[in-house]
Amino acid sequence: MESPGVQFIYREPDILGAQYLIARGETDLPVQNAKNMAQYLPNAKRVLYPDAAPAAVFQRPGLFVPAAISFLGK
């Protein structure tokens, strides 16, 4: 399901079997982009950090680092 006004040109991101960690802040605009990416990327894990903006991984390192370690350990 595509978002209005958004055209997805490339639809085979899983060709290499890659895993994706999508880390965004809840106050990042537009947060819907993270939701769309997680929907269209197979093997994607989406993590939204409260009260964080585009630099969520730096603003919430105590939350991001364990999530990244867990993700990379798969």
C-alpha positions as a Markdown table, in Angstrom:
| # | Residue | x | y | z |
|---|---|---|---|---|
| 1 | Met | 0.0 | 0.0 | 0.0 |
| 2 | Glu | 1.6 | 3.2 | -1.1 |
| 3 | Ser | 1.2 | 6.6 | 0.6 |
| 4 | Pro | -0.5 | 9.3 | -1.5 |
| 5 | Gly | 2.0 | 11.3 | -3.5 |
| 6 | Val | 4.8 | 8.8 | -2.9 |
| 7 | Gln | 6.2 | 6.7 | -5.7 |
| 8 | Phe | 8.3 | 3.7 | -4.9 |
| 9 | Ile | 10.6 | 2.9 | -7.8 |
| 10 | Tyr | 12.7 | 0.1 | -6.4 |
| 11 | Arg | 10.8 | -2.7 | -4.7 |
| 12 | Glu | 13.4 | -5.4 | -4.2 |
| 13 | Pro | 15.4 | -4.4 | -1.1 |
| 14 | Asp | 15.4 | -7.9 | 0.2 |
| 15 | Ile | 17.5 | -9.2 | -2.8 |
| 16 | Leu | 20.5 | -9.6 | -0.5 |
| 17 | Gly | 18.5 | -10.8 | 2.5 |
| 18 | Ala | 19.5 | -7.6 | 4.4 |
| 19 | Gln | 18.2 | -6.7 | 7.8 |
| 20 | Tyr | 17.2 | -3.1 | 8.5 |
| 21 | Leu | 17.1 | -1.1 | 11.8 |
| 22 | Ile | 15.1 | 2.0 | 11.4 |
| 23 | Ala | 15.7 | 4.3 | 14.4 |
| 24 | Arg | 13.9 | 7.6 | 14.5 |
| 25 | Gly | 12.6 | 10.0 | 17.1 |
| 26 | Glu | 8.9 | 10.4 | 17.8 |
| 27 | Thr | 9.2 | 14.1 | 17.2 |
| 28 | Asp | 11.0 | 13.7 | 13.9 |
| 29 | Leu | 9.0 | 15.0 | 11.0 |
| 30 | Pro | 7.5 | 13.2 | 9.3 |
| 31 | Val | 7.5 | 10.1 | 11.5 |
| 32 | Gln | 5.3 | 8.4 | 8.9 |
| 33 | Asn | 8.4 | 7.9 | 6.7 |
| 34 | Ala | 9.8 | 5.5 | 9.3 |
| 35 | Lys | 6.5 | 3.6 | 9.3 |
| 36 | Asn | 6.5 | 3.5 | 5.5 |
| 37 | Met | 10.1 | 2.2 | 5.4 |
| 38 | Ala | 9.3 | -0.5 | 7.9 |
| 39 | Gln | 6.3 | -1.6 | 5.9 |
| 40 | Tyr | 8.1 | -1.9 | 2.6 |
| 41 | Leu | 11.4 | -3.3 | 3.8 |
| 42 | Pro | 11.4 | -7.0 | 4.7 |
| 43 | Asn | 13.2 | -7.9 | 7.8 |
| 44 | Ala | 12.9 | -4.3 | 9.1 |
| 45 | Lys | 12.7 | -3.4 | 12.8 |
| 46 | Arg | 11.4 | 0.1 | 13.6 |
| 47 | Val | 12.3 | 1.8 | 16.8 |
| 48 | Leu | 10.8 | 5.2 | 17.8 |
| 49 | Tyr | 12.4 | 7.0 | 20.7 |
| 50 | Pro | 10.2 | 9.3 | 22.8 |
| 51 | Asp | 10.9 | 13.0 | 22.9 |
| 52 | Ala | 13.7 | 12.7 | 20.3 |
| 53 | Ala | 14.1 | 14.3 | 16.9 |
| 54 | Pro | 16.2 | 13.4 | 13.9 |
| 55 | Ala | 19.3 | 12.8 | 16.1 |
| 56 | Ala | 17.5 | 10.2 | 18.2 |
| 57 | Val | 20.4 | 7.8 | 18.3 |
| 58 | Phe | 22.5 | 10.6 | 19.9 |
| 59 | Gln | 19.7 | 12.0 | 22.1 |
| 60 | Arg | 18.8 | 8.6 | 23.5 |
| 61 | Pro | 22.0 | 6.5 | 23.5 |
| 62 | Gly | 20.8 | 4.6 | 26.5 |
| 63 | Leu | 17.9 | 3.3 | 24.5 |
| 64 | Phe | 19.6 | 3.1 | 21.1 |
| 65 | Val | 22.8 | 1.2 | 22.0 |
| 66 | Pro | 21.0 | -1.9 | 23.5 |
| 67 | Ala | 18.6 | -1.9 | 20.6 |
| 68 | Ala | 21.5 | -1.8 | 18.1 |
| 69 | Ile | 23.4 | -4.5 | 19.9 |
| 70 | Ser | 20.4 | -6.7 | 20.0 |
| 71 | Phe | 19.7 | -6.1 | 16.3 |
| 72 | Leu | 23.3 | -6.7 | 15.3 |
| 73 | Gly | 23.4 | -9.9 | 17.3 |
| 74 | Lys | 20.8 | -11.5 | 15.1 |
